């Protein structure tokens, strides 16, 4: 395995292992560990199939193309418009969740420095500070992200070793039958790495063997990390505490506080807080950069000067206002983002592959995913089922 492949795997890890990791043990508490582990495997499978389908369709097009171009080729103008709108809503929803998580973290840091600021001010400060890094461009984000990712993996391993002895095995084998759509959507969102596949395709110059290797290994590592993390958290914290954190405005810092008290070590407690902070930071930076570039391209605006400031305002102000009005939206924002993850990264790739293969009869490129029509139909039906389940949830919330 060469360094370039390792770099590609790290890109997927940076896209996957972030703030969603903090939400997983909380959102899946009512399901219990065994059900959560099985659900994680199923969600990984569905999202990884979607990623390989995106790769297949991408290889029908020139390099430097993306989901919008894929939709235009296979589904025409209507499909292109739907993907454009859905992708934009997905990024905004994810940014809402990550602003909520970072606001919570920043407020906690300021309180540790004996600076008591209200939540709304912490939210604005978080957006201004982190948005400044994004405004400076991809190089700044890349440099910050490299340091954060290295620290994140090291601290994760240290935390697993430190917390594992405190696990109560009985808490992991207790059966909970309540699997909610919120649980499933948070899990799906946590595997939303397929947005980076177009960039990886260009980076590897359409080398199918390396791309398949990167996608498979890069998606399996988060799956293993997630299952271990859920086992660690659900094994040491009672279910009633996790349920309280699910509806709290301080989900991230609350989780850090409870894990710290479990380990009963100041050093490990600091590592818990640092790890949770880094998870929130890396997620924010990656999604913000993606949305910033997406809007700059779509609106034909430069990324510097007054135009860059305008793009920054359009990127950060709408989700910031939502979080100012609904500060406890961390878990629910991730779950609602899952709806658009299903549409954009599961349903549409399968429909685009079907259209290209069987309707438009596009000549087979360098790669075709196994499974034929059966796999595509199964992926489409699962996607529609998940979307329908969400529609029922929204209907119940409204009425």
N, C-alpha and C positions, 0 to 999 in steps of 0.2 A: 504494500500500500504506500504510494508516494505522498509527498507533502501536500500536493495539490488536492488529492482526494481527501486527506485529513482536513484541509482547509474547508472544503465543501461540506464535509460532515459537521464541522464546527459552525458553519453558517446556518445549517438546519437546526442545530442545537440552540443557537442564539435566537432563532425565530420561535422555537417550541418552548424551551424551558424558561419561563418568565413568570409574570404575575399569575398566569393560569395555574401554575404549580401550587401557589398559595391557596387558591380557591378550591382545589380538588378535594383535600381531606375534609374541608368544611361542607362543601356542597354535596358530598357523597356520604355524609355521616348517617343519614337516615337509612341508607341502603346497606351499611355494614361493609366490612372489608372484603369478604368473599365475593359478594355481588359486585362491589366496586372494581375488584381486580378483573372479573370476567367482562364487565362493561368496558373497562379500559382497553382490553384486548380487542373487543368487537369494534370499538370506536377507532382504534388504531388501524384495524384491517380496512374499514370503510374509507378512512381518510387516505391511507396509503394507496389503495386502489385508485382513488381520485387523482392522487399525485402522479401515478404512472400513466393514467389516461391523459392527463395534461401534457406529460412528456410525449406521448404518442402523437397527439394533435399538433403540438409545437413543431415536431419534426416534419410536418407537412409544409411548414412555412419557413421563410428565411430567418436567420438569426436576428436578435434584437427585437423580436416580436413578443406580444404578451396576450393576456386573456381577451382583451378587446379585439385584437386582430383575429384570434382564434374564433371568436363568436361571429365576427363579420364573414369569415370564410365559410363556416359551416351552417350558421343559422340566419345569415342575412342581417339587414339593418335592425329589425325588431329585437333579435337576440343580442346584438351589440348594445342597444340602448338599455336593455334589461340588465346586462352584465355591468355596464357602466354605472347605472344607478345602484345596483346591489352591492357592487364593490365599494362604492363611496359610502354607503350606509354602514357597511361592515367596518370600514376603517374608523369612521366616526364613533361607532358604538364601542369598539375596542379601546379607542382613545379615552372615552368616558370612564371605562373601568380603570385604565391605567392612571388617569389623573386622580381618580378617587384614591387609589392605592398609594400614590406618591404624596398626595396631600396629607394622608394619615401618617406616613413615615416622616415627612418634614415637620409636621406639628409635634410629633413625639421627640424628634431631635432638638427642636427649639425649646421644648419644655425641659429636656435634660440640661440645656444651657441656661436654665432659669429665665427663659423668655416665653412668657405665656401669651400666645397669640390666638385669636379666634380661628375657627376652622376655615372660614371664608378667606381670610388673609393668607393662611397657609396654602390654600388652593391656588390663589393668584400668584404667590411667590414661587410655588413649584412649577407652574406653567411658564413663568417668565424665565426662571433659571434654566430649566431643561429645554425650553423652546429656543433659548439663545444658542445652545449647542447644535440643535437641528438647523437653525438659520445659518450657522457657519459652514454647513455643508457636509457631504458624505465623509470626507476625510476626518473631520473632527469626530463625527459619530463613530467611525470605524476605530479610531485610536482609543476612544473612551470605551467602546464595546469590547475590544480585545482585552483590556485590563480587567474589566468587569467580569467577562466570561471566565477568564483564568481563575480569578478570585472565587467566583461562584462555584465552580466545580470542586476546588480544593476545600472550601468551607462546607459544601454539601457532604463530602466524604467524612470530614471531621464530625459534623453533626450526627450523621448516621451512626458512627462509632460511639459517640458520646450518649446519644439518646436510646439506642437499641437496648442496653441493659435495663432500662426502666419500663420496657413494654410489658403490659399485662396480657398474656396470651388469651385469657378468657374474653377480653374485649374484642379480639379479632375473630373469634369463632362464634360469638353471639349472633344469631340470625336476625336480620332486619329485612322485612319484605317490602318496605316502602321505597320503590325506585321512582323518582319523579323526573319529569321532563327537564327540570332545572339541572339535575345531576347529569343527565345525558348531554345536554347542550354545553355545559361547562367542560365536560370531557372532550366533546367534539372540537370546541374552540381551542383546547390545549394542544390539539394535533393539527392546527391550521398552518402548517409549515409549507403547504403547496404553493403559497403565494410567491415563494422564492424560487420555484422551479424554473420559470423563464430566465431569471438571472443566472442560475446555475447552468442552464443549457448554453447560454452565450459564453460563460466563463470556461466551460469544458469543450467549447467549439464542437458541439454535437457529438461528442464521444459517448456513444450509447452505453458501452460497457462500464465506463467510469460513472456515468450518470445513474445507472441502475444501482451500482454499488453504493454511491453516496446517498441516494434516496432510501434504500433499504436499511443500511446501517445507521444513517442519520435519524431515521424514524424509530428504529428499535431501541436505541439508547434512551431517548425520552420515555418510552414505554416502561423500560426497566426502572428508570429513575422515579417515575410517577408511582409505580406499584410499591416500591420500597418506601417512598415518602408517605404515601397514604397509610401503609402499615405502621410506620413510625408514629405518625400523629394520632391516628385512631387507636393505636395500641397504648398510648400514654394519657390521652385526654378523654374524659367521659363524654358520651354522646350529647348530654344536655348542654355542656359547654360549647361544643362544636355547633349545635343548633342555635345557640345564642349568638355566636360569632357570625352566623350566616345572615342575620338580619341587623347586625351592628354597623354603625357608621365607622367603626374602628376595627374592621376585620383583620387587617394586616398586623397592626401593633398589638391587638388583643391576642392573636395567635402567638406572636413573639413573646408576650408577657407570660402566657400560660406554659409555653415550652421552657422558658427560662426557669420558672418556678419548679418545673419537673426535674430539670437537670441539677438545679441547686448549685450552680457554679457560675461565678461572675464572668470568668473567661468564656465559657460556653454560652452564657447568656448574651454576651457581646457578639459572639459569632452568630447567634440566632437573629439578632437585630440586623447585623450586617448582611446576612444572607437574604433576609426578607426584603431589605432595602434594595439590594442589587437586583433581585428578581423583578421588583417593580420598575427599577430604572431601565434595565435592558429592554423590557417589553415596551415601555414608553418611547424610548429612542428609536427602536426599529419601526414601530407602527407610525410614529410621527414623521420619520423621514420618508416612508412610503407614501403617506398621505400628502406631505408637502410637495414631493416630486410629482405625484399624480395630478394634483391641482395646478401646479405650475405648467405642466404639459397640456392638460385639458383646457386651461384658460389662456394658454399662450402668453404667460407672464414670465419675466426674468426672475431669477432667484436672488438677486441682489438689489440694493438700493431701495427706493420707495416701492417698486414692484415686489421685491422680496418681503418687505414688511407687510404689504397687502396680502400676499400668499400666507404669511405667518398668522395674520389676523383671521383669515378664513379657515386656516387649519385648526387653530387652538381656541378661538373664542366660543364657537357653538358648543363643543363638549364641555368647556369650562363653565359656561352658564348653566348647563344641565346639572353638573355636579354641585354647583353653588345652591341650586334649588333642591337637589336630591343627594345629599352627601353620603348616604348609605347605599349607593347604587353599585358597589363593587361586584358582588356576586351576580346580581340580576342583569347588569350590563353585559357581563361575560356570557350569561345564559341566552340573552336576546341576540348577542352577536353570533351565537351558535346557529341561529336560524339562517343567517346570511352565509355562514361558513358552509352549511349544508347545500344551500342553493348554488353558490359560486364554485365550491371546491369538491362537491360530490355529484349533485344532480346535473349541472351544466357540462362538466367534463364527459359524463356518460352519454348525455344527449348529443354533444358535439361529436364524440367518437362514433356514435350510431349514424348520425347524419353523414359524416365524412366517409365511413366505410360502406354503408348500405344504401344511402340515398344519392349522394353526389358521386359515389364510386371513385373517390380520390385514390390515386395509385399508392399502394403500400410503401411507406417510407422505410427508414432504417430500423424501425421497431414497431411491433404490434403486441399489445398486452394479451396474455393468454385468456382463455375463458369464452371467447366468442360472444354470441348474442346472449347466452345464458347469464354470463357475468354482468353484462351491461343492463339487462332487464332487472336483475337482482339489485344492482346499485341504484337504479332509478326507482324501484319500488320501495326500497329502504328509505331513500331520500324523501319521497312523497309521503311515506308514513310518518317520518319525523316532522316534516312541515305541517302535516295535518294535525299531529299531536300538539304542536305549538299553536295552531289556529284555535284549537279547542281551549287551550290554556288562556289565550288572549281573550276569547269570548267569555270565559268564566270570570276573568279579571274585570272586564268592562261591565258585565251584568251582575 
